[in-house]
């Protein structure tokens, strides 16, 4: 046995990347290559939103291609219900599964879903619109599935751009691979990731200042996870009133997702709808300084007191 001075095997540890104008188009391109026969189904998480301005980046490509689909359940922490996933594999001829790493946080059950998909010969797409940095820097996701998709503008100061990442050797994707200038390579992704983690941890440390009426969706920040935003749950207040008040005060919060797609059954996915009515996402992006976060928490506390408690 010998050991070479340098690595020379160009076939190892490769992830083929294709560039698109948006993550939506990247996802649609992948879907078009999957063998959905007459009874083939794609499984989707039961927490998918829609807006009048943007539609649904996740669901619109599926609807436009006329694909059959089924939703698996999530709990109130937006974590996968494995019993639900298992039942759907028993009920349908599943050809693909979509995993969404919401707000940059990979689901702890993702490996189990991938294992189940492999047993049934189904492909797995990891939606990393929020989790590109958790993938590229943290290594916390993106490599268990057959493919992943990034949305550049969700994490970098660029207007648009999507990337389709293929993790397996697959001749269907050999043609048309685009290797144009890498926008993400222009930025220090490690430094951006550190700043986002620092900001998220600062906000988590400040949650006690807000009392029992605001809770983080996930109370800890696992190693390797780089958040796109920090999701919180607003209790005993109108989330919508709080959202508008915070933005009017100059603090750019969002709510993903405030409106669910019509294809989701409110009774079957009641936990996801409960979250959708109460979730608010606090910014943690790399332009924010610690003093800015302290001001945000102070204003959020002021708005909570001003609105008083109400029953939802």
N, C-alpha and C positions, 0 to 999 in steps of 0.2 A: 504494500500500500504506500502511496506517495501523496504529498500535499503540494499543490501548485502555489506559486507566489501570489497569483491574482485570480479572481473569479473570471471565468470565460464562457460559462454556459448561458447563452442569451435566451434560452427557452424557460428558465426558471424565474419564479416570482414576478411574472409579467401580468399586467392588467391593461388590456387594450382599451383605449379611450377614444370616443367619437364626440365631436363637438356639434352642438345644435344651438339654435337661437334661444331655446328655452328648455327647461326640464320637461315641460309638457310634451314638446316635440320629441325629445329623447325617449321618453316613456312610450309614446305612440309608435316610434320606430321599432322599439323592442317588441311591443305587443304584436306588431305585424309579422314578426318572424316566428312567433310561437305557434305551434300546431294546435290551434283550436278547431277541432272537428265539430260535427253537428251537435254533439252533446257535451263538448268540453266546457269547463267552468273555470273562472278565476275567482279565488277567494280574496276578499277585501276586509280590512278592519272596519268595525261599525262606528267609526268616528271620522266622518269625512264632511268637510264644510263646503260652502258655496257663497259667493258674493255676486251682487248684480254687476259689479264692474269687471271682475276677473273670472267669473264662473267657478268651476272646480278643476284645479290643475290635475288632481288625481282621477276624478271620475269622468270628466269630459272625454278623454281619449277612449275610454272603455265604451261609453255610450255612442260615440261617433263611429266606432268600428262595429257596433252591434254585437258585442260580446256578451255571452251569458255570464252571470256573476252571482255570488252569494256572500253575505256578510258574516264574519265571525264576531262574537261578543267581546267587549272590553269591560273591565270593571271601572270603578270611580277613580282609580289611579291611572286609567287608560292603559292597563296591563292586560295581556291576552288571556282569555278564558280557554284553556287547553281542551276542556271537555267540549266546548262549542266547536273548536277547530276539528277535533277528532270526529264528531258527529257529521260535520260537513264532508269530510273525506269519505265517510261511510255512505252518505246520501248522494254524492255527486261523483262524476268523472272529472276530478280536478286536474287541470293541466298547468295551472300556475297559481302562485300565492304571492300577494303583495304584503310586505312588512313595511310599516311606516315607523321610522324612529322619530317620534314626535319631539319637536323642540331640541333635537340633538341627543336625546336620551334613548339608547337601545333598550328594547324590552327584555327582561330577564328570561322570558320564555322563547325568545327568538331561536336559540339552538334547538329546542324541542320541535318547533314548527318546521325548521329546516330538515331535521331528521325524519319527521313524518312525511314531508314532501318527497324526500329521497326514496322512502319506502314505496311510495305510490308513483314514482316516475314523474313527479311534477317539478316545474321550474320555480325558482324563488327570485323575486325582484325586491331589493332593498331600496325603499324610497328614502334617500338621504338629502332631500331638499334642505333640511335643517341640520343634517349631521355630517356634512362634508369634512369638517374639521375633527369631529369625533372619529372619523375614518382615517383621513390622511395623516393627522398628527397624533391623535390618541390611540389609533389602532383598535378602537372599541367596537367597531362594526364594519360592515361592508364587504367582508370576505367569506362569510358563510354561504351567502346566496350565489346564484349563477350570474347575477348582474346587479348593478347599483346605478342610481341616477343622482347627479348633483344639480343644485340651482345656485349659480354663482352669486347672483345679486342678493340672495338671502343672507349672505355672510360677508361679502366683500363689497367695497364701494364702486360697483360697476352697474351698468344699466340693466343688463340681461345676460343670457348665456346659460346653456345647460350642457351637461356632460353625461354620456352613457358609458359606463364602465363594464367591461365584460371580463368575468373572472375565470371562465373556462374556455378552453380551446373549442371553438365553434365556427365551422365554415360558413354558417349563415351570416356571420358578421365580418367575414374576411374582406368583402368588397366595400369600398367606399369609406374606409376608415380615414378620418380626417385628423391630421396632426398639425393643425394650424398653431399659431402662437398661443402659448399657454398663459391665459390671463392670470390664473391663480399663481403661476410661478413668479409673477412680478411682485408678489407680496410676501412678507415674512410670516408664513402661516403659523410657525411655532410661537412667535411673539404675539400674534393676534389671538391665538388659542390661550396663551397665558393670561392675557388681558381679560378675555371673556370669562375664564374660570375665576379670576380674581374678583371680577365684578359680581358674578353670580354668588360666590361665597360670601361676599360682603352683604348682599341683600338677604341671603339666608340667615346670616348672623343678626340681622336687624328685624327679623320677623316678630320677635317677642315685643318689640316696641308697638306693634299694631294690635296686640290683644288677640282674643279668640275669634274675631270676626274675619281674619285673613289667615289662610293656611297655605303653605307651599304645596303644590301638587305632589312633589317629591321632596322630602326634607333634607336629603343629602345629595352631594355631587360626586358620583363614583369616579374613580381614577380613569383617566382617558376620555371622559365625556366632556365635550366642549359645547356648551349650550348656545342655541340660537337666540332664545329668550328664556326668561325664568317664569314659568307658569304658576299662578297662585289661584286659589279658590276663594271667592268672596262670599261670605255667609252673612245673613241677616241684613243685607243691603241690596239695593238694585245695582247689579253689575253694570247695566247700561248707563245709569245716572253717573256712577263713579267713573266709568270710561270717558264719558263726555266731559266731566268736570276736570279730570286729570289732563286731558288733551288741551282743554281751554286754558289751563294753567301753565301750559308749555312743557308738559311731561308726556312724551310720546309712547303711550301704552297701546296695545292692540288686544284683540280677543279672537283667538283661534281655537275652536270655531264658534262664532256667535250664532250662525245659522247652518243647520244641517241640510244635506241634500234630501230631496223629496223621496228618493228610493229607500231611505232608511225607515224602518218601522219603529215608531216611538215606544211601543210597548216592549218589543223584543230587545231594543237597545236602550232601555230606560236609564241605565247608569251613564251611558255616553251622553244622552240628552240632559241629564242632571248636570254633568260637567259643562256642557255647552252653554247652559244658562248662567253659569257662575264663574267661568274661567276668565282670567285676565292675564296678559303676558307683559312682564316688566322688561324693559330694554337692558341688555348687558353688553352691548357691542363695544368694540375696541376704541371708539372715540370718547367714551365716558370716563371721567375721572371720579375718584372716590368721593370727593366733595359733592359732585353732582348726584351721586347715589344717596348720600345723606339728605340732600335737599328733596329728592324724590320721595324717600320714606317719610320725611316730615310732612310733606304736602299730602301724601296718601293718608297719613294719620289724621291730619286736619280735616280732610274731606270725609273720612269715616265718622268723626265726631259730629261734624256739621249735619250729616244726613240722619243720624240717629238710627236706632234699630227698627227693622220692620220684618214681618214674617213673609218668607217666600215659599 
